[in-house]
Amino acid sequence: MTPTEGRHIDAHAADQAQQINIVGEVGAVNVRSPDPTFDRLRTKIGSAIAVQSNALTNRGLLTVPWLQEPRRDGARQPDLADETALVRFVASGNGLLILGRSQSGKTTLSTRLAVLLAAESRKLPVIFPLAGWCAERTPLMDWMIDVIRQDYGVRDGPRLEAARDAIEGAVVIPIFDGFDEIEESSRAAAAREIDVFWRGRAVVLTSIPVDGGVTPRAALRHAEVVTLAPVEPDEVGRYLLDDVQSSERAQWEDVVRRVTSDADSPVSVALSSPLMSWLAKSIYDPSEAERNRAPHPSPIELLRADLGTSEAIEEHLLGGLVRSVFPRTAISRRSSGSPASAFAVSDAERWLHHLSRRAGSRGVIAFWEIRRYAPLNRLGLLPATATGALIGAAGHVIPEVVGPAFFLLWAGLFFGFGFARGYATGRTMDSDDVIRPGFELDADQRERLARGARPAVLPKIQKDGDLRHHATRLLAALPFVVLSYGGCLLAVSTTATQPAWRFSLGPVDFWVGMILATVVAPLVGFLGALVAARLLRANSRLDSGTGARATDPLEAIHGDRRSGIGMLVLATGTLGAGYLMYYAVLLPGEAAWGLLAAPAGGLVAMLYWNVWVRYKTAHLWLACWDRLPWRLVTFLRACHQGGILRKQGNYFEFRHQRLRKRLAAVEPQAW
């Protein structure tokens, strides 16, 4: 069977727009249920999927051919001749596996199915991107609820309960997108969970064909399989000429003539990919608003002599991906709600150029690595000195508070060290928790883990770092504490008859304070974190809220921020209680004012032992120099929705290595 004889999607843009209007109103008009809570849930998810479909098909629909594979068991097959047959087959409670190479249109097809299933059945189709699922850590049902909460914005309890009931009652039709994007170490567990879940239910799974290891067929063993084929040249030509400006039709006809007359030509091979055809039309057929704003290139560029291979044409088009994503609000009013509409193309190109250069050969963009993009050590010199000087200046009014207040800063640093060690120890008491999604892995550790190394072989592989990592952090922080001490001593000596290195404290008071700050504070932090780690692991919902088990890049940022705030509160309270005991036994009455420095000690603990603080400091610095946007989270979300980035566990990575290399190598102003 040839692709021409295979299966395809009806590709008329008017019909597509009509269907999307239907799904946007499906909860309120087409399919009513006795439960108004479920109706609101249906409307919320249906509207979100409609937006996704508009974003993918804002240039019209392109026919995506497929071949239906023969069943291996010889059983009789349904004839999945067109999209109507596909929809009816899935809605009847069957499984469908969609295979296709990269850029072949799997996401477009699955989104189209979601639109039609919502409009033509009483079911609720929901798209679940599998890149964010760690099957070894999170049960399938819990993860699906998390996706509905995070990706579809369903936050209230009643609708989440309605979603859980709908999944258990087979009312939800899950569309699992991207089995190949699950980390290889988790695919076996994922396949088992999906295989158990889908029996007797409707489900769709998409994937790039996986050679070796656990394949997507293991997840849907008895499902019907369709494999996407290259788009036919005639369909590419129809798509490229559809709604083209009459003044430019002749130029497009030259390109289409080459595509349709020679199916083996570089331009025909390149544009047989739905992504590449969409890029070509987005780049060379801009909206009326864009035409008036700046000159745009001619599609004849695709026939240039230097673009003599399909790979060269694809790279050329990928280089224009940023320009096709970020002016999306100008291309289609339906997608004006996209985060991409918040940023100018020139700004997006500059920021992505910086990110692609920093991401390295792996193409990874992780929030905990952004701190390495800025000179944090140099940035910390002035605040450290100024903090000490401020404490010293306060001693001009109440001399008795200088030494105790400085001890609180010192204690905050060591409390944070003890807390980090206690938390890491508490997590690693359960060996299964060692390789949970997280950070602080170097390149060698990641590579060894990817080859199948177990926790017993790699004891350092954990989110929270080992003793060496924490000791290094402590040593790196000590110079800043010394600078604070120097600034404090300098401020005190401006009025004292001679510099008092003990800040006028007696020997007993001074050394007891040092012991409390250097020995007792980290011990208390260690024991408290040990208990906290055990309690968090016993409560998965609370644990996820701290970012400990975050499998989404943006949720990892928010979770680590919450854990940092928790550390600040805990450290401030602990240091304050310790100071009161120290004051009650050894210090004069006026030293009670030193308690006001307890929040500063808590801030030190948070600053040095929480990743989010360093990430945010680096982000603000880079934003000041216009190397990153101020609204970084919104920008990353726009890049993900536009296909520039994809989720891989709890970090982003560039969807195409050639795109990353292009962005890194070419200065934005040269485009």
Secondary structure, DSSP 8 states (H G I E B T S, - for coil): --GGGSB-----HHHHHHHHHHHHTIIIII---S-HHHHHHHHHHHHHHHHHHHHHSTT------EEE---TT--------SHHHHHHHHHTT-EEEEE--TTSSHHHHHHHHHHHHHHHSSSEEEEEEGGG--TTTS-HHHHHHHHHHHTS---SHHHHHHHHHHHHTT-EEEEEE-GGGS-GGGHHHHHHHHHHHHTTS-EEEEE----SSS-GGGTSTTSEEEEE----HHHHHHHHHTT--GGGHHHHHHHHHHHHH-TTSHHHHHHTSHHHHHHHHHHHS--HHHHHHS----GGGGG-TT--SHHHHHHHHHTTHHHHHTTHHHH-GGGTTSGGGGS-HHHHHHHHHHHHHHHTTTTEE-GGGGGGGS-HHHHTHHHHHHHHHHHHHHTTT-GGGHHHHHHHHHHHHHHHHHHHHHHHHHHHTSGGGTTSS-----HHHHHHHHTT--TTT-TT-STT--HHHHHHHHHHHHHHHHHHHHHHHHHHHTTSSS--TTTT--HHHHHHHHHIIIIIHHHHHHHHHHHHHHHHHH-HHHHHHTTTT--SHHHHHHHHHHHHHHHHHHHHHHHHHHHHHHHHHH--GGGGGGGGGHHHHHHHHHHHH-HHHHHHHHHHHHHHTTSS-SSHHHHHHHHHHTTSEEEETTEEEES-HHHHHHHHHS-GGG-
